[in-house]
Amino acid sequence: MKVGILALQGAFAEHGNILDELGIEHFEIRKKQDLNKECDGIIIPGGESTVMVKLLKDLQMFKLLQKQISEGFPVFGTCAGSILLAKRVEGEIEFGIGTMDISVKKNAYGRQLGSFYTEEDFRGIGKVPMTFIRAPYITEVGHDVEILASVDNKIVAARQGRQLVTSFHPELAGDTRLHEYFINMFI
């Protein structure tokens, strides 16, 4: 088993650390050719979603990644990754990869000073640590989308087929269960 981690910007190294802890082979995706490497799933980390979209387009990776995911390739988007995967982003006409039938609100919890930590239930796992940093939340889900976690009645984790998103940063908590959940989606 091997996982590719989009490493253009953001918290990609932390995801690698979690995968190391789980004994999962991984590599960093930095250029278009890396998307053609054999792997079982991709993680799109948190970071600056606007910068990530620009880099994906500049490096001619956007369409290929979008095609792979829309054809059922497993993907785990955290924070900015959830924004990239959303079909709709409030206040934006066209934004990211748009493969998951969700709407998100960017920076929904405010600026950096609005960052916070909590522990809440995640369907099928139990209470998990959740670190929110300038995080989005999900405002709408399509019929095929399963809601996995909420905080204060705001959706912060969801799954549609082989796509998993969280508004928070599970890679920062030292808890491997969400990465294990992702791996179990395609075993």
Backbone as CSV, one residue per row, in Angstrom:
resi,resn,N_x,N_y,N_z,CA_x,CA_y,CA_z,C_x,C_y,C_z
1,MET,0.837,-1.177,0.000,0.000,0.000,0.000,0.883,1.242,0.000
2,LYS,0.472,2.233,-0.805,1.245,3.470,-0.918,0.276,4.638,-1.087
3,VAL,0.560,5.747,-0.400,-0.287,6.940,-0.456,0.542,8.111,-0.958
4,GLY,-0.022,8.877,-1.879,0.597,10.111,-2.341,0.059,11.274,-1.531
5,ILE,0.939,12.189,-1.147,0.529,13.374,-0.391,0.846,14.603,-1.243
6,LEU,-0.189,15.377,-1.590,0.033,16.594,-2.354,0.933,17.517,-1.541
7,ALA,2.099,17.848,-2.083,3.121,18.575,-1.317,3.501,19.876,-2.000
8,LEU,2.511,20.627,-2.450,2.779,21.904,-3.092,2.854,23.030,-2.069
9,GLN,2.107,22.868,-0.980,1.994,23.915,0.026,1.177,23.340,1.169
10,GLY,1.374,23.818,2.370,0.536,23.386,3.484,1.165,22.323,4.360
11,ALA,0.309,21.632,5.112,0.738,20.706,6.175,0.954,19.287,5.665
12,PHE,1.701,19.139,4.577,1.896,17.799,4.005,2.845,16.938,4.827
13,ALA,3.876,17.517,5.422,4.860,16.736,6.191,4.205,16.049,7.385
14,GLU,3.251,16.706,8.014,2.572,16.141,9.178,1.763,14.907,8.807
15,HIS,1.175,14.917,7.621,0.460,13.723,7.154,1.452,12.575,6.953
16,GLY,2.623,12.904,6.425,3.658,11.890,6.252,4.068,11.279,7.574
17,ASN,4.162,12.101,8.605,4.526,11.597,9.938,3.488,10.600,10.457
18,ILE,2.206,10.904,10.249,1.145,9.987,10.687,1.236,8.677,9.906
19,LEU,1.446,8.763,8.603,1.561,7.554,7.790,2.791,6.737,8.194
20,ASP,3.880,7.419,8.547,5.070,6.712,9.055,4.712,5.926,10.310
21,GLU,3.979,6.577,11.196,3.567,5.932,12.444,2.727,4.679,12.178
22,LEU,1.936,4.724,11.104,1.085,3.586,10.738,1.827,2.542,9.894
23,GLY,3.052,2.874,9.498,3.817,1.955,8.654,3.321,1.918,7.217
24,ILE,2.717,3.027,6.760,2.188,3.121,5.394,3.210,3.844,4.514
25,GLU,3.587,3.202,3.419,4.512,3.820,2.469,3.836,5.021,1.832
26,HIS,4.605,6.099,1.632,4.037,7.309,1.035,5.107,8.068,0.276
27,PHE,4.660,8.989,-0.554,5.579,9.858,-1.292,4.899,11.209,-1.488
28,GLU,5.705,12.218,-1.785,5.187,13.568,-1.993,4.893,13.801,-3.469
29,ILE,3.740,14.386,-3.738,3.342,14.745,-5.093,3.685,16.216,-5.282
30,ARG,4.682,16.472,-6.128,5.155,17.833,-6.353,5.050,18.281,-7.807
31,LYS,4.923,17.324,-8.730,4.837,17.665,-10.150,3.885,16.689,-10.844
32,LYS,3.501,17.037,-12.066,2.507,16.266,-12.812,2.887,14.786,-12.910
33,GLN,4.159,14.504,-13.134,4.610,13.123,-13.276,4.351,12.312,-12.007
34,ASP,4.351,12.967,-10.860,4.103,12.269,-9.592,2.679,11.724,-9.519
35,LEU,1.745,12.360,-10.236,0.360,11.880,-10.236,0.226,10.564,-10.989
36,ASN,1.229,10.248,-11.805,1.206,8.993,-12.555,1.895,7.858,-11.810
37,LYS,2.514,8.161,-10.669,3.155,7.113,-9.876,2.078,6.210,-9.296
38,GLU,2.411,4.975,-9.146,1.443,4.012,-8.622,1.214,4.269,-7.130
39,CYS,-0.031,4.490,-6.779,-0.400,4.639,-5.374,-1.865,4.260,-5.216
40,ASP,-2.268,4.103,-3.976,-3.627,3.633,-3.671,-4.577,4.748,-3.273
41,GLY,-4.049,5.916,-2.928,-4.877,7.029,-2.503,-4.042,8.286,-2.390
42,ILE,-4.721,9.428,-2.307,-4.043,10.725,-2.227,-4.599,11.508,-1.055
43,ILE,-3.712,12.216,-0.368,-4.112,13.156,0.686,-3.863,14.572,0.171
44,ILE,-4.890,15.416,0.283,-4.755,16.844,-0.024,-4.781,17.555,1.322
45,PRO,-3.652,18.123,1.743,-3.545,18.684,3.095,-4.181,20.058,3.244
46,GLY,-4.174,20.535,4.471,-4.569,21.900,4.752,-3.481,22.837,4.265
47,GLY,-3.817,24.098,4.165,-2.896,25.130,3.683,-3.733,26.287,3.170
48,GLU,-3.256,26.936,2.145,-3.978,28.053,1.527,-4.636,27.535,0.249
49,SER,-5.946,27.388,0.268,-6.652,26.771,-0.859,-6.455,27.530,-2.168
50,THR,-6.457,28.845,-2.125,-6.287,29.641,-3.341,-4.910,29.408,-3.941
51,VAL,-3.892,29.359,-3.107,-2.527,29.099,-3.573,-2.430,27.690,-4.144
52,MET,-3.047,26.735,-3.487,-2.985,25.355,-3.962,-3.631,25.208,-5.339
53,VAL,-4.782,25.836,-5.557,-5.442,25.776,-6.865,-4.544,26.408,-7.924
54,LYS,-3.970,27.562,-7.614,-3.078,28.236,-8.568,-1.892,27.354,-8.924
55,LEU,-1.254,26.745,-7.922,-0.104,25.883,-8.183,-0.499,24.647,-8.980
56,LEU,-1.638,24.041,-8.656,-2.108,22.878,-9.412,-2.291,23.230,-10.887
57,LYS,-2.834,24.402,-11.147,-3.030,24.838,-12.533,-1.704,25.192,-13.191
58,ASP,-0.856,25.950,-12.501,0.446,26.344,-13.060,1.312,25.138,-13.393
59,LEU,1.228,24.102,-12.581,2.040,22.897,-12.785,1.327,21.856,-13.652
60,GLN,0.197,22.245,-14.246,-0.599,21.393,-15.130,-1.006,20.071,-14.466
61,MET,-1.346,20.164,-13.188,-1.767,18.990,-12.431,-3.272,18.982,-12.178
62,PHE,-3.904,20.126,-12.304,-5.296,20.306,-11.908,-6.229,19.319,-12.613
63,LYS,-6.231,19.331,-13.935,-7.167,18.490,-14.713,-6.923,17.002,-14.475
64,LEU,-5.657,16.592,-14.396,-5.341,15.178,-14.181,-5.820,14.717,-12.807
65,LEU,-5.559,15.530,-11.780,-6.013,15.188,-10.430,-7.539,15.140,-10.382
66,GLN,-8.180,16.113,-10.990,-9.640,16.162,-11.044,-10.194,14.903,-11.731
67,LYS,-9.584,14.500,-12.827,-10.017,13.308,-13.567,-9.855,12.053,-12.718
68,GLN,-8.702,11.896,-12.075,-8.452,10.711,-11.251,-9.486,10.590,-10.136
69,ILE,-9.743,11.691,-9.441,-10.684,11.667,-8.322,-12.111,11.422,-8.813
70,SER,-12.493,12.078,-9.904,-13.859,11.897,-10.414,-14.087,10.467,-10.911
71,GLU,-13.009,9.755,-11.243,-13.118,8.358,-11.668,-13.054,7.388,-10.489
72,GLY,-13.032,7.913,-9.253,-13.122,7.060,-8.079,-11.840,6.827,-7.317
73,PHE,-10.781,7.575,-7.647,-9.530,7.406,-6.913,-9.724,7.911,-5.482
74,PRO,-9.327,7.146,-4.455,-9.516,7.558,-3.061,-8.740,8.831,-2.718
75,VAL,-9.417,9.743,-2.016,-8.790,11.010,-1.640,-9.275,11.429,-0.264
76,PHE,-8.359,12.031,0.495,-8.643,12.548,1.833,-8.219,14.010,1.840
77,GLY,-9.192,14.912,1.942,-8.909,16.344,1.973,-9.122,16.902,3.362
78,THR,-8.088,17.539,3.913,-8.202,18.136,5.241,-8.148,19.654,5.115
79,CYS,-9.037,20.339,5.788,-9.127,21.794,5.821,-9.155,22.357,4.395
80,ALA,-8.074,22.929,3.899,-8.054,23.456,2.531,-8.349,22.356,1.519
81,GLY,-7.946,21.129,1.823,-8.250,20.006,0.943,-9.740,19.810,0.772
82,SER,-10.513,20.069,1.831,-11.970,19.945,1.727,-12.538,21.046,0.831
83,ILE,-11.924,22.212,0.867,-12.347,23.321,0.001,-12.083,22.965,-1.461
84,LEU,-10.917,22.398,-1.739,-10.578,22.016,-3.107,-11.523,20.957,-3.657
85,LEU,-11.956,20.024,-2.825,-12.822,18.939,-3.289,-14.287,19.345,-3.416
86,ALA,-14.695,20.407,-2.739,-16.107,20.830,-2.738,-16.581,21.285,-4.116
87,LYS,-17.807,20.888,-4.460,-18.406,21.360,-5.718,-18.753,22.841,-5.643
88,ARG,-19.080,23.300,-4.440,-19.482,24.691,-4.268,-18.737,25.312,-3.084
89,VAL,-18.222,26.520,-3.316,-17.564,27.290,-2.266,-18.303,28.615,-2.185
90,GLU,-18.862,28.904,-1.006,-19.651,30.135,-0.850,-18.835,31.355,-1.266
91,GLY,-19.468,32.220,-2.076,-18.828,33.443,-2.513,-17.905,33.281,-3.715
92,GLU,-17.769,32.066,-4.234,-16.893,31.814,-5.382,-17.749,31.279,-6.531
93,ILE,-17.485,31.723,-7.736,-18.224,31.225,-8.898,-17.671,29.870,-9.309
94,GLU,-16.370,29.791,-9.458,-15.710,28.538,-9.805,-14.455,28.478,-8.959
95,PHE,-14.190,27.317,-8.341,-13.044,27.325,-7.455,-12.117,26.147,-7.673
96,GLY,-12.384,25.045,-7.019,-11.416,23.965,-6.982,-11.731,22.784,-7.869
97,ILE,-11.325,21.631,-7.409,-11.457,20.385,-8.150,-12.924,20.016,-8.326
98,GLY,-13.752,20.249,-7.301,-15.207,20.132,-7.408,-15.750,18.738,-7.651
99,THR,-15.191,17.743,-6.987,-15.640,16.365,-7.203,-16.581,15.846,-6.120
100,MET,-16.708,16.553,-5.012,-17.543,16.089,-3.905,-18.766,16.992,-3.784
101,ASP,-19.943,16.391,-3.649,-21.195,17.136,-3.645,-21.454,17.794,-2.281
102,ILE,-20.610,18.764,-1.984,-20.749,19.550,-0.755,-20.558,21.028,-1.085
103,SER,-21.096,21.878,-0.216,-20.836,23.318,-0.244,-20.064,23.644,1.019
104,VAL,-19.051,24.496,0.892,-18.270,24.885,2.061,-18.196,26.402,2.180
105,LYS,-17.986,26.826,3.394,-17.751,28.243,3.682,-16.302,28.359,4.120
106,LYS,-15.498,29.097,3.346,-14.082,29.272,3.664,-13.919,30.146,4.912
107,ASN,-12.864,29.879,5.674,-12.529,30.673,6.864,-13.759,30.919,7.734
108,ALA,-14.597,29.905,7.849,-15.879,30.041,8.540,-15.722,30.323,10.028
109,TYR,-14.616,29.882,10.590,-14.388,30.102,12.025,-13.549,31.346,12.291
110,GLY,-13.360,32.165,11.264,-12.645,33.417,11.452,-11.170,33.334,11.121
111,ARG,-10.462,34.336,11.566,-9.037,34.463,11.289,-8.221,33.512,12.154
112,GLN,-6.917,33.626,12.042,-6.004,32.770,12.798,-6.328,32.787,14.301
113,LEU,-6.715,33.931,14.817,-7.038,34.035,16.241,-8.295,33.244,16.605
114,GLY,-9.096,32.901,15.596,-10.293,32.110,15.829,-10.024,30.610,15.834
115,SER,-8.762,30.228,15.738,-8.402,28.808,15.759,-8.736,28.212,17.117
116,PHE,-9.093,26.905,17.111,-9.443,26.273,18.380,-9.271,24.762,18.293
117,TYR,-9.355,24.121,19.441,-9.231,22.670,19.568,-10.443,22.166,20.339
118,THR,-10.954,21.026,19.909,-12.049,20.392,20.633,-11.956,18.880,20.406
119,GLU,-12.779,18.148,21.106,-12.916,16.711,20.864,-14.402,16.434,20.699
120,GLU,-14.740,15.802,19.572,-16.139,15.514,19.263,-16.246,14.126,18.649
121,ASP,-17.475,13.632,18.573,-17.727,12.315,17.999,-17.548,12.323,16.487
122,PHE,-16.928,11.245,16.012,-16.760,10.995,14.589,-17.416,9.641,14.330
123,ARG,-18.398,9.590,13.441,-19.171,8.368,13.210,-18.249,7.170,12.936
124,GLY,-18.459,6.113,13.705,-17.710,4.884,13.523,-16.379,4.831,14.247
125,ILE,-15.973,5.955,14.842,-14.680,6.003,15.541,-14.847,6.364,17.011
126,GLY,-15.703,7.322,17.302,-15.859,7.840,18.660,-15.285,9.241,18.745
127,LYS,-14.973,9.685,19.950,-14.435,11.043,20.137,-13.039,11.129,19.537
128,VAL,-12.828,12.178,18.727,-11.509,12.403,18.132,-11.080,13.845,18.391
129,PRO,-9.769,14.068,18.496,-9.272,15.433,18.645,-9.401,16.185,17.322
130,MET,-9.821,17.448,17.404,-10.030,18.268,16.216,-9.374,19.623,16.406
131,THR,-8.412,19.924,15.551,-7.726,21.210,15.573,-8.197,22.022,14.368
132,PHE,-8.796,23.181,14.623,-9.329,24.052,13.580,-8.444,25.284,13.459
133,ILE,-7.926,25.526,12.246,-7.083,26.694,11.985,-7.629,27.390,10.747
134,ARG,-8.240,28.565,10.927,-8.880,29.286,9.817,-9.710,28.330,8.975
135,ALA,-10.453,27.499,9.648,-11.117,26.355,9.030,-12.417,26.707,8.317
136,PRO,-12.731,25.906,7.298,-14.051,25.987,6.683,-15.012,25.092,7.454
137,TYR,-16.269,25.154,7.117,-17.190,24.087,7.491,-18.119,23.848,6.315
138,ILE,-18.791,22.721,6.352,-19.663,22.305,5.259,-21.061,22.847,5.537
139,THR,-21.610,23.566,4.564,-22.926,24.177,4.736,-24.047,23.358,4.114
140,GLU,-23.726,22.518,3.126,-24.720,21.671,2.460,-24.060,20.394,1.994
141,VAL,-24.843,19.306,1.993,-24.347,18.036,1.450,-25.368,17.481,0.469
142,GLY,-24.874,16.778,-0.548,-25.746,16.116,-1.512,-26.303,14.827,-0.938
143,HIS,-27.175,14.193,-1.702,-27.866,12.975,-1.246,-26.924,11.815,-0.949
144,ASP,-25.827,11.709,-1.672,-24.907,10.586,-1.507,-23.799,10.852,-0.492
145,VAL,-23.880,11.967,0.198,-22.832,12.353,1.138,-23.239,11.957,2.557
146,GLU,-22.335,11.275,3.227,-22.559,10.852,4.614,-21.875,11.859,5.553
147,ILE,-22.633,12.407,6.480,-22.071,13.318,7.482,-21.432,12.478,8.574
148,LEU,-20.162,12.750,8.863,-19.402,11.955,9.831,-19.174,12.659,11.160
149,ALA,-19.141,13.998,11.151,-18.907,14.727,12.403,-19.430,16.156,12.276
150,SER,-19.874,16.675,13.412,-20.334,18.061,13.504,-19.810,18.674,14.793
151,VAL,-19.626,19.975,14.754,-19.240,20.751,15.935,-20.183,21.949,15.990
152,ASP,-20.896,22.096,17.098,-21.865,23.185,17.258,-22.832,23.262,16.070
153,ASN,-23.342,22.104,15.674,-24.300,21.988,14.570,-23.751,22.403,13.206
154,LYS,-22.433,22.451,13.067,-21.780,22.730,11.788,-21.087,21.440,11.348
155,ILE,-21.284,21.049,10.098,-20.683,19.816,9.580,-19.192,20.029,9.358
156,VAL,-18.374,19.149,9.952,-16.917,19.300,9.851,-16.228,18.062,9.283
157,ALA,-16.981,17.022,8.950,-16.408,15.834,8.306,-17.498,15.124,7.528
158,ALA,-17.129,14.654,6.332,-18.105,13.970,5.485,-17.383,13.017,4.535
159,ARG,-18.191,12.123,3.977,-17.655,11.141,3.028,-18.647,10.959,1.896
160,GLN,-18.112,10.861,0.702,-18.911,10.518,-0.468,-18.117,9.501,-1.266
161,GLY,-18.571,8.276,-1.256,-17.845,7.224,-1.958,-16.433,7.086,-1.410
162,ARG,-15.453,7.336,-2.256,-14.046,7.196,-1.863,-13.402,8.551,-1.570
163,GLN,-14.254,9.559,-1.296,-13.758,10.882,-0.928,-14.103,11.151,0.538
164,LEU,-13.108,11.562,1.294,-13.255,11.881,2.713,-12.740,13.289,2.931
165,VAL,-13.498,14.112,3.664,-13.030,15.463,3.984,-13.242,15.769,5.458
166,THR,-12.330,16.567,5.992,-12.476,17.117,7.337,-12.157,18.607,7.270
167,SER,-12.867,19.399,8.057,-12.580,20.834,8.161,-11.382,21.093,9.058
168,PHE,-11.082,20.117,9.877,-10.011,20.248,10.866,-8.760,19.503,10.399
169,HIS,-7.716,19.576,11.214,-6.405,18.998,10.909,-6.132,17.768,11.772
170,PRO,-6.538,16.579,11.322,-6.270,15.379,12.126,-4.772,15.055,12.221
171,GLU,-3.993,15.548,11.270,-2.548,15.280,11.262,-1.807,16.009,12.381
172,LEU,-2.455,16.987,13.008,-1.796,17.762,14.069,-2.064,17.225,15.466
173,ALA,-2.949,16.233,15.572,-3.388,15.773,16.893,-2.615,14.576,17.428
174,GLY,-1.815,13.937,16.587,-1.091,12.754,17.039,-1.969,11.522,17.155
175,ASP,-3.180,11.596,16.623,-4.140,10.492,16.642,-4.200,9.926,15.221
176,THR,-3.993,8.640,15.074,-3.917,8.032,13.744,-5.251,7.520,13.209
177,ARG,-6.307,7.592,13.989,-7.548,6.913,13.623,-8.205,7.423,12.342
178,LEU,-8.123,8.709,12.054,-8.750,9.197,10.824,-7.961,8.775,9.595
179,HIS,-6.647,8.714,9.723,-5.840,8.213,8.610,-6.097,6.715,8.413
180,GLU,-6.282,5.997,9.503,-6.635,4.582,9.398,-8.000,4.436,8.721
181,TYR,-8.940,5.288,9.062,-10.263,5.280,8.443,-10.118,5.458,6.931
182,PHE,-9.289,6.418,6.532,-9.054,6.664,5.104,-8.444,5.429,4.434
183,ILE,-7.424,4.867,5.044,-6.761,3.670,4.485,-7.779,2.531,4.340
184,ASN,-8.651,2.373,5.310,-9.653,1.293,5.268,-10.709,1.510,4.191
185,MET,-10.801,2.735,3.649,-11.736,3.009,2.566,-11.333,2.285,1.281
186,PHE,-10.045,1.959,1.139,-9.627,1.348,-0.131,-8.835,0.050,0.044
187,ILE,-8.872,-0.525,1.229,-8.197,-1.830,1.428,-9.061,-2.912,0.809
